[in-house]
Amino acid sequence: MQANFLIHLGEEAHVPIISFFATSPSLSYLRSPYFFRATLNDSSQVQPITTIVQAFGWKEVVPIYTENEYGEGLIPFLTDTFQENKIRVLYKSTIRPLASDEEIVAELYKLMTMQTRVFIVHMTRSLSTRLFTKANDIGMMSEGYVWIITDGITNSLNFFDPSTIINSMQGVIGVKPHVPKSKELEDFTSRWKNRSHQEKTSSDLNVFGLWAYDATTALAMAVEKVGALNFSISNIAKNSTTDFESVGVSQNGIDLRQALSSAPRFRGLSGDFSFVDGQIQSSAFEIVNVIGNVPKRIGFWTPKQGIVRELKFDAVNTTSRTNLKAITWPGETTHFPNGRNVPTNGKVLRVGVLERHFQSDFVRVERDLITNKPSFSGYCIDVFKAVMEALPYSVLYDFFPFDKGAYDALLRELSHGNFDVVVGDITIRENRSHAVDFTIPYTESGVMMIVPFKDNKNYNSAWVFLKPLTWDLWVTSACFFVFIGFLVWILERQINEDFNGNPLQQVSTSIWFSFSTMVFSHKEKVVSNLARFVVIIWCFVVLILTQSYTASLSSMLTVHRLEPSITDVQQLIKKGHPVGYPNASFVGDILKGMEFSESQLKGYHTVYGDLNAAFSNKSIVAAFDEIPYLKPFIGRHCSNYTMVPPTYKTGGFGFAFRKSSPLVRDVSTAILHVIEEGNMLKIEKKWLLSDSCPDSSNTMSSSNLSVNSFKGLFVIVGVAASFALIIFMAMLAYEHKSFLMHLDLKVLWRKYILKHEDTVTATGIDTHQDQASPPSSPLSIAPSPPTQHSPTRSTVSDDTDETFTHFKGELAESHNPRHREIIIYITNENS
């Protein structure tokens, strides 16, 4: 943060700013040409740490860092590199720079409950000392754990209290920039120790001091290159010593910056030193293992060679752990940990569940009839379990039912420490009387109005097809049909002056032609151009009428059936209609704030029967409740009720923790994770949403039509068909009245019997045609002597094409009732 300020100051004054401790990668994005980083960028150690994790096959890690710009600068680069190499960052643990010991212990207990055992520590020296001390106290420096420290801590180990290193940091692995040995470094270190001993100051010297010495050398070389410097500052505003914008401009700053940027590479105490794009470069890192009170080097890492035991130019790039020397891990073991373990420690959370007097889809508490042991299920319970599984660490918890009161009593128990967390249909809202913390909501928040659909009886009547058009439109349309038909008849007579026929019949034909246009089945020929023009315009009008009729009828049979009975809340308030709301809920306070009177408000206990009963007996016309409660109610009665906006925002359902619980933030993050992965929707479909309407068999669906909707049309068609049939039968009877007057039913019956017997006789003859029939056979046919009705021969002229001959026959009775004589008269058609 100090470097950030100084960089801006150097930008304004055109003065180079050289820093040998500003390692945060975020400072590089300032892109100031006057900023020179005489130290390594923290992002340069990301690849060495990643290679170490890969070499041992660890798939999950947890970074622990300081919650400030220094700690947060490295994490984005580390996380991205891990993801590229398929290493999962299971959790990011942050600790405040001024965190108390209790906060550090609470965070470490949280890490202890995780399955992963690989931790990467990136923080300041003072905070890391406290962290490792507390980790050792609670048993996290034992066998199975892996601790990797970044170079900021590794380079400062010589400043640590030796007792802290020996007691709390044994087995830790670290990385730091490699400083090659040289005669100049040995001489300088010796002189430094002698001078420190003489002055009785600290003789510790680390790589940051070496970089500072080399940066000073580079600056001296740049000054020599520029020559004599003019230290004057121009454009200084008078009486303005604190104004940032009034900083003067250096006369030689630009030349000095250019000299530093172009300074040649030289051999310094830290190795080869030069500024490339305003910062130094490192070619190798050392991998160390804390054993005793000093770090022991176990290998190297280079960009080209990877992990190697010794720096050699012919080494092959590798990530194998076999290239490292023997490592002593935490717990003084030489067997490297697998990085995972089933957590056995950790506090068991006491989860309070409100056991209401009714069993809802949100929380169900059922007790065993023999042991009286409770079992828990429901929407809120499944959500809590899914969130706990989404945490980056495992949490042990037990459910405990609570039935001593309602919402406020349960939160009171929470604030008193009887529970660690409260689960159930608990709405997040301001709570001044209890010291609790809520997570983010896991349900849709808000209060909405629910009303029944409009009464559909009018749309189920037999005459619903008449409703799209009003009676005046029906009458007007019929009159125009008659008028257009009469007009077409007039126009047709003007062009056909020799028009013959019955005028009344001609007018009726024209009117029929006009009505037939309603279904576009007119086929009469129109000759007059004026009549054609009228018919074209009239067909266009009929098209509009029929399409409008179809659309209106469709709307009545479908859309209108889904319209809510009430859409305006102000209408309820003005007319004083009774509305329902859940008892013992803050919804009543919201309605009172909306200026509903006390007499209008009707309370109900639950939506699982009371609400539907209130609507059924007309005691309320609308109800207000929270959206999570209304969704399952709509799912059960989806064809009867609907929710109507607007939505009055509320907190939604959440989990309540004790004040300052370290789990609140992590649980809120886990809730977002469950929502994003779609698991929340699956749980909601399981408990709150219904795939089909249970009462659809009793209530007509909005997309289905019944016979009653068109019974009127069927009646009209049936009456018209019956009337036409009656008229046809009457006309037929009138035409054959002489025949019907002389009709003898006995003769018809006798002819039917005779026809039946002749059929049987013919069948018998055909069957026995090869045998001689005895003369007494009742089925034999004897020739009959001529009678007075002897047949007359028909004569047909040769010059005529008449080939059809009328046959008239009658039955002559013989004395034998079993014998019948067929007499056929053949006469010419014209005779």
C-alpha positions in Angstrom: 0.0 0.0 0.0 2.9 2.3 0.7 4.5 1.4 -2.6 1.2 2.2 -4.4 1.3 5.7 -3.0 4.9 6.3 -3.8 4.5 5.1 -7.3 1.8 7.8 -7.9 4.1 10.3 -6.3 7.0 9.4 -8.6 4.7 9.5 -11.6 3.7 13.1 -10.8 7.3 14.2 -10.0 9.0 12.3 -12.8 11.3 10.7 -10.2 12.2 7.0 -10.4 10.8 4.9 -7.5 12.9 1.8 -6.6 11.3 -0.7 -4.2 13.0 -4.0 -3.1 10.0 -5.3 -1.1 6.9 -4.4 -3.2 6.2 -8.0 -4.4 2.5 -7.7 -5.1 1.7 -8.5 -8.8 -1.1 -5.8 -8.7 1.5 -3.1 -8.7 2.7 -4.1 -12.2 -0.6 -3.1 -13.7 0.0 0.6 -12.8 2.3 0.7 -15.9 4.3 3.6 -14.5 7.6 4.0 -16.3 9.1 5.5 -13.1 8.4 2.4 -11.0 11.4 -0.1 -10.7 10.8 -3.3 -8.7 14.2 -4.4 -7.3 12.6 -7.7 -6.1 10.8 -10.6 -7.7 7.1 -10.5 -8.6 5.2 -12.8 -6.4 3.7 -14.4 -9.5 7.1 -15.8 -10.4 6.9 -18.4 -7.6 3.5 -19.7 -8.8 5.0 -22.2 -11.2 7.6 -23.6 -8.7 4.8 -24.2 -6.1 2.6 -25.8 -8.8 5.4 -28.2 -9.8 5.9 -29.3 -6.2 2.2 -30.1 -5.9 2.2 -32.0 -9.2 5.4 -33.9 -8.2 3.7 -35.5 -5.2 0.3 -36.0 -6.9 -1.8 -33.8 -4.7 -5.1 -32.9 -6.4 -6.6 -30.5 -3.8 -5.0 -27.6 -2.0 -6.1 -24.8 0.3 -4.3 -21.4 0.2 -4.1 -19.5 3.5 -3.3 -15.8 3.0 -3.6 -12.4 4.6 -6.7 -10.4 3.9 -5.0 -7.4 2.4 -3.4 -6.3 -0.9 -0.2 -8.3 -0.2 -2.0 -11.5 0.5 -4.6 -11.2 -2.2 -2.1 -10.3 -4.9 -0.8 -13.8 -5.4 -4.0 -15.8 -5.1 -5.5 -15.1 -8.5 -2.3 -16.2 -10.3 -2.0 -19.3 -8.1 -5.6 -20.3 -8.6 -5.5 -19.9 -12.4 -2.3 -22.0 -12.6 -3.7 -24.7 -10.4 -6.9 -24.9 -12.6 -4.8 -25.2 -15.7 -3.0 -28.2 -14.2 -6.2 -29.8 -12.9 -5.4 -29.0 -9.2 -8.6 -28.1 -7.3 -8.5 -25.1 -4.9 -10.9 -26.6 -2.4 -11.2 -23.5 -0.3 -9.5 -20.0 0.2 -8.8 -19.3 3.8 -8.3 -15.6 4.7 -7.1 -14.2 8.0 -7.1 -10.5 8.9 -3.8 -8.9 9.5 -4.8 -8.0 13.0 -6.8 -11.1 13.7 -7.0 -12.3 17.3 -5.8 -15.7 18.4 -9.4 -16.8 18.8 -10.1 -16.0 15.1 -7.0 -17.8 14.0 -7.9 -20.9 16.0 -11.5 -20.8 14.7 -10.2 -20.7 11.1 -7.8 -23.5 11.8 -10.5 -25.7 13.3 -12.4 -25.1 10.1 -9.4 -26.3 8.0 -9.1 -29.3 10.3 -12.5 -30.5 9.3 -11.5 -30.6 5.6 -10.5 -33.8 3.8 -7.5 -32.1 2.2 -4.3 -31.7 4.1 -2.3 -29.6 1.8 -2.0 -25.9 2.8 -0.1 -23.1 1.1 0.7 -20.1 3.3 1.2 -16.6 1.9 1.3 -13.9 4.6 3.6 -11.6 6.5 6.2 -12.9 8.9 4.5 -11.7 12.1 1.2 -13.3 11.2 2.7 -16.5 9.9 4.5 -16.9 13.3 1.2 -16.8 15.1 -0.5 -19.1 12.6 2.1 -21.9 12.9 2.1 -21.6 16.7 -1.7 -22.1 16.9 -1.6 -24.9 14.3 0.9 -26.8 16.4 -1.2 -26.3 19.5 -4.3 -27.9 18.0 -2.4 -30.7 16.4 -2.2 -29.6 12.7 1.6 -30.0 12.6 1.3 -33.7 12.9 1.7 -36.6 10.5 -0.5 -36.4 7.4 -0.3 -32.6 7.0 1.5 -30.7 4.3 2.6 -27.0 4.7 4.1 -25.0 1.8 5.3 -21.5 2.5 5.9 -18.8 -0.2 9.2 -16.9 -0.5 8.0 -14.0 1.6 8.1 -16.3 4.7 11.0 -18.5 3.5 13.3 -15.5 3.0 12.5 -14.2 6.5 13.1 -17.5 8.4 16.3 -16.1 9.8 14.3 -13.4 11.5 12.0 -15.9 13.2 12.4 -16.9 16.9 14.4 -20.1 16.8 12.1 -21.7 19.3 9.1 -21.0 17.0 10.8 -22.8 14.1 11.9 -25.7 16.2 8.6 -26.2 18.0 6.0 -25.2 15.4 7.4 -25.4 11.8 9.2 -28.7 11.5 8.6 -30.4 8.2 7.5 -27.2 6.4 8.5 -26.9 2.7 9.3 -23.5 1.2 10.5 -21.9 -2.0 12.8 -18.9 -2.3 14.9 -17.3 -5.1 18.3 -18.9 -5.6 21.3 -16.7 -4.7 24.4 -18.2 -6.3 27.6 -18.3 -4.2 30.4 -16.0 -5.1 33.6 -14.5 -3.6 32.0 -11.1 -3.5 29.0 -12.4 -1.5 31.2 -14.1 1.0 33.3 -11.0 1.5 30.3 -8.7 1.9 28.6 -11.1 4.3 31.8 -11.2 6.5 32.1 -7.4 6.5 28.4 -7.1 7.3 28.6 -9.4 10.3 31.7 -7.6 11.6 30.1 -4.2 11.3 26.9 -5.5 12.9 28.9 -6.9 15.8 30.7 -3.7 16.3 27.5 -1.6 16.2 25.7 -4.3 18.3 22.8 -4.6 15.7 21.2 -7.5 14.0 23.6 -9.3 11.7 20.8 -11.1 9.8 20.9 -10.5 6.1 18.5 -12.0 3.6 17.9 -11.7 -0.1 15.9 -8.5 0.2 19.0 -6.8 1.6 21.1 -8.2 -1.3 18.5 -6.8 -3.8 18.6 -3.4 -2.0 22.4 -3.4 -2.3 22.4 -4.3 -6.0 19.6 -1.8 -6.7 21.7 0.9 -5.1 24.6 -0.2 -7.3 22.4 0.0 -10.4 21.3 3.5 -9.4 24.9 4.7 -8.9 25.8 3.4 -12.4 22.8 5.3 -13.8 23.8 8.5 -12.1 27.3 8.2 -13.5 25.9 7.7 -16.9 23.7 10.8 -16.7 26.5 12.9 -15.3 26.0 15.9 -13.0 22.4 16.1 -11.7 20.3 19.1 -11.3 18.3 18.6 -8.1 16.0 21.5 -8.8 12.3 21.0 -8.9 10.1 23.2 -11.1 6.4 24.1 -11.0 6.1 24.1 -7.2 2.9 25.8 -6.1 3.3 28.2 -3.3 1.7 27.6 0.0 0.6 24.2 -1.1 2.8 21.6 0.6 0.1 19.0 1.0 -1.7 19.1 -2.3 -0.8 16.0 -4.3 -1.4 17.7 -7.6 1.0 20.5 -6.8 4.1 18.3 -6.7 6.9 19.7 -8.7 8.6 18.0 -11.7 12.2 16.8 -11.5 14.6 18.3 -14.1 16.7 15.1 -14.4 14.0 12.4 -13.7 13.5 11.4 -17.3 17.2 11.0 -18.0 17.7 9.0 -14.8 14.7 6.7 -15.7 16.1 6.0 -19.1 19.5 5.3 -17.7 18.1 2.7 -15.2 16.0 1.1 -17.9 19.0 0.7 -20.2 21.6 -0.2 -17.5 23.7 -3.2 -18.6 23.4 -6.5 -16.8 26.0 -6.8 -14.1 27.1 -9.4 -11.5 25.8 -8.3 -8.1 25.6 -9.9 -4.7 22.2 -11.6 -5.6 23.5 -12.8 -8.9 23.0 -11.4 -12.4 21.1 -8.1 -11.9 19.3 -5.8 -14.4 15.9 -4.2 -14.8 13.7 -5.7 -17.5 10.4 -3.9 -18.0 11.0 -2.2 -14.6 11.7 -5.4 -12.6 14.4 -7.9 -12.0 14.3 -11.5 -13.3 15.2 -14.8 -11.6 16.3 -17.9 -13.3 16.0 -20.4 -10.4 14.3 -21.1 -7.1 15.5 -23.2 -4.2 13.2 -25.7 -2.6 13.9 -26.0 1.2 12.7 -28.2 4.1 12.6 -26.8 7.6 14.6 -29.2 9.8 15.9 -28.0 13.1 16.3 -24.2 13.3 17.4 -23.7 9.7 15.9 -24.4 6.3 17.7 -27.3 4.4 17.9 -27.1 0.7 16.5 -30.2 -0.9 16.4 -29.2 -4.6 16.0 -26.5 -7.3 13.5 -25.4 -9.8 14.2 -23.8 -13.1 11.9 -22.8 -15.9 13.7 -25.1 -18.4 14.6 -28.0 -16.2 11.8 -28.2 -13.6 12.7 -29.9 -10.4 16.4 -31.0 -10.1 18.6 -32.0 -7.3 21.6 -29.9 -8.5 21.8 -27.1 -11.0 23.2 -28.7 -14.2 22.9 -27.4 -17.7 22.2 -30.9 -19.1 19.4 -31.7 -16.8 16.0 -32.8 -18.4 12.8 -31.0 -17.5 10.9 -33.1 -14.9 8.4 -32.9 -12.1 9.4 -36.1 -10.4 9.8 -36.0 -6.6 12.7 -38.4 -6.9 14.8 -35.5 -7.9 14.5 -34.0 -4.4 16.6 -35.0 -1.5 15.1 -36.7 1.6 12.3 -34.7 3.2 11.2 -34.7 6.8 7.5 -34.1 6.9 5.4 -32.8 9.9 5.3 -35.5 12.6 9.0 -36.3 11.9 8.1 -38.9 9.2 9.9 -39.5 5.9 6.8 -40.9 4.1 5.2 -38.2 2.1 1.5 -37.6 2.9 -1.2 -38.4 0.4 -2.8 -35.0 1.0 -6.2 -36.3 2.0 -7.7 -37.7 5.1 -11.2 -38.3 6.5 -11.7 -35.6 9.2 -12.0 -37.0 12.7 -11.9 -33.8 14.6 -14.1 -30.8 14.6 -17.0 -29.6 16.6 -20.5 -31.1 16.0 -23.0 -28.4 15.2 -26.3 -28.4 17.1 -28.9 -27.7 14.5 -32.3 -26.6 15.9 -35.4 -27.5 13.8 -38.7 -25.9 14.6 -41.2 -28.7 15.1 -44.5 -27.1 14.2 -48.0 -28.5 15.0 -48.5 -29.4 11.3 -46.4 -31.4 8.9 -45.5 -29.2 5.9 -43.4 -29.7 2.8 -40.7 -27.4 4.3 -40.0 -29.2 7.6 -41.3 -32.7 8.6 -40.5 -34.1 12.0 -41.7 -37.7 12.5 -41.1 -39.8 15.6 -40.6 -43.5 15.8 -43.6 -45.1 17.6 -41.3 -47.3 19.7 -38.2 -45.4 20.3 -39.7 -41.9 19.9 -36.5 -41.0 18.0 -37.2 -38.1 15.6 -36.5 -38.2 11.9 -36.2 -35.0 9.8 -37.1 -34.4 6.2 -38.5 -31.6 4.0 -37.4 -28.9 1.6 -35.5 -26.9 4.2 -33.8 -30.0 5.5 -32.7 -31.1 2.1 -31.3 -27.7 1.2 -29.3 -27.6 4.5 -27.8 -31.0 3.7 -26.9 -29.9 0.1 -25.3 -26.8 1.4 -23.2 -28.7 4.0 -22.0 -31.0 1.3 -21.0 -28.0 -0.9 -18.7 -26.6 1.8 -15.0 -27.1 1.0 -14.7 -28.9 4.3 -16.8 -31.4 6.2 -19.0 -30.3 9.0 -20.5 -32.7 11.5 -24.0 -31.8 12.7 -27.0 -33.2 14.5 -30.6 -32.1 14.3 -32.6 -31.3 17.4 -36.4 -30.7 17.3 -37.7 -27.6 19.1 -41.4 -27.2 19.9 -41.4 -24.6 22.7 -42.9 -21.7 20.8 -42.4 -20.3 17.4 -39.9 -18.2 15.5 -38.9 -15.7 18.2 -38.5 -18.4 20.8 -36.2 -20.5 18.6 -34.0 -17.5 17.8 -33.9 -16.8 21.5 -32.5 -20.3 22.1 -30.0 -19.6 19.4 -28.8 -16.4 20.9 -28.4 -18.1 24.3 -26.1 -20.7 22.8 -28.4 -23.8 23.0 -28.1 -24.2 19.2 -25.4 -23.3 16.7 -27.7 -22.9 13.8 -31.5 -22.9 13.2 -32.9 -24.6 10.1 -36.5 -24.3 8.8 -38.9 -22.0 7.0 -37.3 -19.0 8.7 -37.7 -15.7 7.0 -34.7 -13.3 7.0 -35.7 -10.0 8.5 -34.4 -7.4 10.8 -34.1 -8.8 14.3 -33.1 -6.3 17.0 -33.9 -8.4 20.0 -31.6 -11.4 19.2 -27.9 -11.5 18.4 -28.1 -13.7 15.3 -26.6 -13.7 11.9 -28.5 -14.8 8.8 -27.1 -16.3 5.6 -28.1 -15.2 2.2 -31.6 -16.4 1.2 -32.0 -19.7 -0.6 -35.6 -19.1 -1.7 -37.3 -16.5 -3.8 -38.1 -13.6 -1.5 -41.3 -11.6 -1.5 -45.0 -11.5 -0.6 -47.6 -11.9 -3.4 -51.3 -11.9 -3.7 -53.1 -15.1 -4.7 -56.6 -15.0 -6.2 -58.9 -17.5 -7.9 -59.5 -17.5 -11.6 -62.5 -15.9 -13.0 -65.8 -17.8 -12.9 -65.9 -19.9 -16.0 -69.6 -20.9 -16.0 -70.5 -18.4 -18.7 -67.9 -19.9 -21.0 -69.1 -23.5 -20.4 -72.7 -22.7 -21.5 -74.3 -24.2 -24.6 -74.5 -20.8 -26.3 -70.9 -19.7 -25.8 -70.4 -19.5 -29.6 -72.8 -16.5 -29.6 -70.8 -14.5 -27.1 -67.9 -13.4 -29.4 -70.4 -11.0 -31.1 -72.9 -8.8 -29.4 -76.6 -9.0 -30.3 -76.5 -5.7 -32.1 -73.6 -6.9 -34.2 -75.4 -10.2 -35.0 -78.5 -8.3 -36.1 -76.5 -5.7 -38.1 -74.5 -8.5 -39.8 -77.7 -10.4 -40.8 -79.3 -7.2 -42.1 -76.2 -6.5 -44.2 -76.3 -10.1 -45.6 -79.9 -9.5 -46.8 -79.1 -6.0 -48.1 -76.0 -7.2 -50.1 -78.0 -10.1 -51.5 -80.8 -7.8 -52.6 -78.3 -5.3 -54.0 -76.5 -8.0 -56.1 -79.9 -9.1 -57.5 -80.7 -5.4 -58.5 -77.2 -5.0 -60.2 -77.6 -8.3 -62.0 -81.0 -7.3 -63.4 -79.6 -4.1 -64.8 -77.2 -6.0 -67.1 -79.7 -8.9 -67.8 -82.7 -7.0 -69.1 -84.3 -10.2 -70.5 -84.0 -11.8 -67.0 -86.8 -14.3 -66.8 -88.1 -16.4 -63.9 -89.8 -15.9 -60.6 -88.5 -12.6 -59.0 -89.1 -14.0 -55.5 -87.0 -17.0 -56.2 -84.3 -14.8 -57.8 -84.1 -12.6 -54.7 -83.9 -15.5 -52.4 -81.1 -17.0 -54.5 -79.2 -13.7 -54.3 -79.7 -13.5 -50.5 -78.5 -17.1 -50.2 -75.5 -16.1 -52.3 -74.7 -13.3 -49.8 -75.0 -15.7 -46.8 -72.8 -18.3 -48.5 -69.9 -15.8 -48.5 -69.8 -16.3 -44.7 -68.1 -19.6 -45.3 -66.7 -18.7 -48.7 -68.8 -21.3 -50.5 -70.5 -19.0 -53.0 -70.5 -20.4 -56.5 -73.1 -18.4 -58.3 -71.9 -16.6 -61.3 -71.7 -12.8 -61.0 -71.7 -10.9 -64.4 -72.1 -7.3 -63.5 -68.9 -5.4 -62.7 -70.7 -3.3 -60.1 -71.9 -6.5 -58.5 -68.4 -7.9 -58.6 -67.0 -4.8 -56.9 -69.7 -5.0 -54.2 -69.0 -8.8 -53.7 -65.2 -8.2 -53.4 -65.7 -5.5 -50.7 -68.3 -7.6 -48.9 -66.0 -10.7 -48.9 -63.3 -8.6 -47.3 -65.7 -7.5 -44.6 -66.9 -11.1 -44.1 -63.2 -12.2 -43.8 -62.6 -9.7 -41.1 -65.8 -10.7 -39.3 -65.0 -14.4 -39.4 -61.4 -14.0 -38.3 -62.4 -11.7 -35.5 -65.1 -14.1 -34.4 -62.6 -17.0 -34.4 -60.1 -15.1 -32.4 -62.6 -13.8 -29.9 -64.1 -17.3 -29.4 -60.6 -18.8 -28.9 -59.8 -16.2 -26.3 -63.0 -16.9 -24.4 -62.5 -20.6 -24.4 -58.8 -20.4 -23.4 -57.3 -17.1 -22.3 -60.3 -15.8 -20.4 -60.3 -18.9 -18.4 -56.9 -18.1 -17.0 -57.6 -14.5 -16.0 -57.4 -13.8 -12.3 -60.6 -12.5 -10.7 -58.8 -9.5 -9.1 -55.7 -7.8 -10.4 -55.7 -4.5 -8.5 -54.8 -4.3 -4.8 -56.2 -0.8 -4.5 -59.5 -2.2 -5.7 -59.5 -4.6 -2.7 -58.7 -1.7 -0.3 -61.4 0.7 -1.7 -64.2 -1.9 -1.8 -63.3 -3.4 1.6 -63.2 -7.0 0.3 -61.9 -9.5 2.9 -58.4 -10.8 2.4 -56.5 -13.6 4.1 -53.1 -13.7 5.6 -51.2 -16.3 7.7 -51.5 -15.9 11.4 -48.5 -15.1 13.5 -46.7 -13.7 10.5 -45.2 -10.4 9.6 -47.4 -10.4 6.5 -50.2 -8.9 8.5 -48.0 -5.9 9.4 -47.3 -5.5 5.7 -51.0 -5.4 4.8 -51.7 -2.9 7.6 -48.9 -0.7 6.1 -50.8 -0.9 2.8 -53.8 0.6 4.5 -55.9 -2.5 4.8 -58.4 -2.1 7.6 -58.5 -4.5 10.5 -62.0 -5.7 9.5 -60.7 -6.8 6.1 -57.9 -9.0 7.4 -58.9 -12.6 7.9 -56.2 -14.9 9.4 -55.6 -18.5 8.5 -53.3 -21.1 10.1 -51.7 -22.8 7.1 -52.0 -23.1 3.3 -52.6 -26.8 3.6 -56.3 -26.7 3.8 -57.3 -23.5 5.6 -56.6 -21.3 2.6 -58.6 -23.4 0.1 -61.5 -23.7 2.6 -61.5 -19.9 3.0 -61.8 -19.3 -0.7 -64.4 -22.1 -1.1 -66.8 -20.6 1.5 -66.3 -17.1 0.1 -65.0 -15.7 3.4 -62.1 -14.1 1.5 -61.6 -13.0 -2.1 -57.8 -12.8 -2.1 -54.9 -13.8 0.2 -51.3 -12.6 0.8 -48.5 -14.9 1.7 -44.8 -15.5 1.1 -43.9 -16.9 -2.3 -42.3 -20.1 -0.9 -45.6 -21.0 0.7 -47.7 -20.1 -2.3 -45.8 -22.2 -4.8 -46.8 -25.6 -3.3 -50.4 -24.3 -2.9 -50.5 -23.3 -6.6 -49.0 -26.7 -7.4 -52.0 -28.5 -5.7 -54.7 -26.1 -7.1 -53.1 -24.9 -10.3 -56.4 -24.8 -12.2 -58.2 -22.7 -9.6 -55.7 -20.1 -8.3 -52.9 -17.9 -9.5 -50.4 -15.4 -8.1 -50.8 -11.8 -9.1 -48.1 -9.1 -9.0 -46.7 -6.9 -7.7 -44.2 -8.6 -5.4 -43.5 -7.0 -2.1 -39.9 -7.8 -1.4 -38.9 -9.6 1.8 -35.8 -11.4 3.0 -36.7 -14.9 1.9 -35.7 -18.1 3.8 -32.3 -18.4 5.2 -30.3 -20.2 8.0 -29.8 -18.4 11.3 -26.4 -18.7 13.0 -25.2 -17.4 16.3 -23.7 -14.0 16.2 -20.2 -13.8 14.6 -20.2 -17.4 13.6 -17.3 -18.2 11.2 -19.6 -20.4 9.2 -22.0 -17.7 8.0 -19.8 -16.5 5.1 -18.9 -20.0 3.9 -22.5 -21.2 4.1 -23.7 -18.2 2.1 -21.0 -19.0 -0.6 -22.1 -22.7 -0.5 -25.8 -21.6 -1.1 -24.7 -19.7 -4.2 -22.8 -22.8 -5.3 -25.9 -25.1 -4.9 -28.1 -22.6 -6.8 -25.6 -22.3 -9.7 -25.3 -26.0 -10.1 -29.1 -26.5 -10.3 -29.4 -28.6 -7.2 -31.7 -26.1 -5.6 -34.1 -26.4 -8.4 -34.1 -30.2 -8.1 -35.0 -30.0 -4.4 -37.7 -27.4 -5.1 -39.3 -29.7 -7.7 -39.1 -32.6 -5.3 -41.0 -30.8 -2.5 -42.7 -27.7 -3.7 -43.6 -28.0 -7.4 -46.1 -30.5 -8.8 -45.8 -32.0 -12.2 -49.5 -32.2 -12.7 -52.7 -30.8 -11.1 -54.2 -33.3 -8.7 -57.7 -31.8 -9.1 -57.6 -31.6 -12.9 -60.2 -34.3 -13.1 -62.7 -32.1 -11.3 -61.9 -28.8 -12.9 -61.7 -28.3 -16.7 -58.3 -27.4 -17.9 -57.8 -24.2 -19.7 -56.8 -25.9 -22.9 -59.6 -28.6 -23.0 -63.2 -28.0 -24.3 -66.2 -30.1 -23.5 -69.4 -31.0 -25.3 -71.3 -28.4 -23.4 -69.3 -25.6 -25.0 -70.8 -26.5 -28.4 -74.1 -28.1 -27.4 -76.0 -25.2 -28.8 -74.4 -25.7 -32.3 -75.3 -29.4 -32.2 -78.9 -28.6 -31.2 -79.2 -26.1 -34.1 -77.8 -28.6 -36.6 -80.0 -31.4 -35.3 -83.2 -29.2 -35.4 -82.4 -28.0 -38.9 -81.7 -31.5 -40.2 -84.9 -32.8 -38.5 -86.9 -30.0 -40.0 -85.5 -30.6 -43.5 -86.3 -34.3 -43.1 -89.9 -33.6 -42.0 -90.4 -31.3 -45.0 -89.0 -33.9 -47.4 -91.2 -36.7 -46.0 -94.3 -34.4 -46.2 -93.5 -33.5 -49.9 -92.9 -37.2 -50.7 -96.2 -38.2 -49.1 -98.1 -35.5 -51.0 -96.6 -36.7 -54.3 -97.7 -40.3 -53.8 -100.9 -39.7 -51.9 -103.0 -41.9 -54.3 -100.7 -44.8 -53.8 -100.7 -44.5 -50.1 -104.5 -44.2 -50.0 -105.0 -47.6 -51.8 -102.2 -49.3 -49.9 -103.2 -52.6 -48.4 -100.8 -53.7 -45.7 -102.2 -57.3 -45.8 -101.3 -57.7 -49.5 -97.8 -56.3 -48.8 -97.3 -58.9 -46.1 -98.7 -61.7 -48.3 -96.3 -60.7 -51.1 -93.4 -60.8 -48.6 -94.3 -64.3 -47.4 -94.6 -65.5 -51.0 -91.3 -64.0 -52.0 -89.7 -65.8 -49.1 -91.2 -69.2 -50.1 -90.2 -68.7 -53.8 -86.6 -68.2 -52.6 -86.7 -71.4 -50.7 -88.2 -73.3 -53.7 -85.6 -72.0 -56.1 -82.9 -73.1 -53.7 -84.3 -76.6 -53.5 -84.5 -77.1 -57.2 -81.0 -76.0 -57.7 -79.8 -78.4 -55.2 -81.5 -81.5 -56.7 -81.3 -80.7 -60.4 -79.9 -84.1 -61.4 -82.8 -86.0 -59.8 -86.4 -86.4 -61.1 -88.8 -84.5 -58.9 -91.9 -86.5 -58.0 -95.1 -84.9 -59.2 -96.4 -84.6 -55.7 -93.4 -82.5 -54.6 -94.6 -79.3 -53.0 -91.7 -77.4 -54.5 -92.5 -78.3 -58.1 -93.7 -75.6 -60.5 -96.5 -76.7 -62.9 -97.4 -74.7 -66.0 -100.6 -72.9 -65.8 -103.2 -72.9 -68.5 -103.9 -69.7 -70.3 -106.3 -67.4 -68.6 -108.0 -64.2 -69.6 -104.7 -62.4 -68.8 -102.7 -64.2 -71.5 -99.5 -62.5 -72.4 -99.5 -60.2 -75.4 -96.5 -60.4 -77.6 -94.6 -57.2 -77.8 -93.8 -55.9 -81.2 -90.8 -53.6 -81.7 -90.3 -51.7 -84.9 -87.1 -52.5 -86.8 -86.4 -48.8 -87.3 -86.4 -47.9 -83.7 -83.7 -48.2 -81.0 -86.1 -49.1 -78.3 -84.8 -52.1 -76.5 -86.3 -51.5 -73.1 -89.5 -53.4 -72.4 -91.8 -53.0 -69.5 -92.5 -56.1 -67.5 -95.6 -56.2 -65.5 -96.5 -59.3 -63.6 -99.0 -60.5 -61.1 -99.5 -63.6 -59.1 -102.4 -65.8 -59.9 -103.7 -68.1 -57.3 -104.4 -71.7 -58.1 -106.6 -74.1 -56.3 -103.6 -75.6 -54.6 -102.4 -73.1 -51.9 -98.9 -74.5 -52.3 -98.7 -73.8 -56.0 -98.4 -70.3 -57.4 -98.7 -69.2 -61.0 -96.5 -66.4 -62.3 -98.1 -64.5 -65.2 -95.9 -62.1 -67.1 -97.3 -59.4 -69.3 -94.9 -58.1 -71.9 -95.9 -54.9 -73.5 -94.2 -52.3 -75.6 -93.3 -49.0 -73.9 -95.4 -47.0 -76.3 -98.3 -49.3 -76.4 
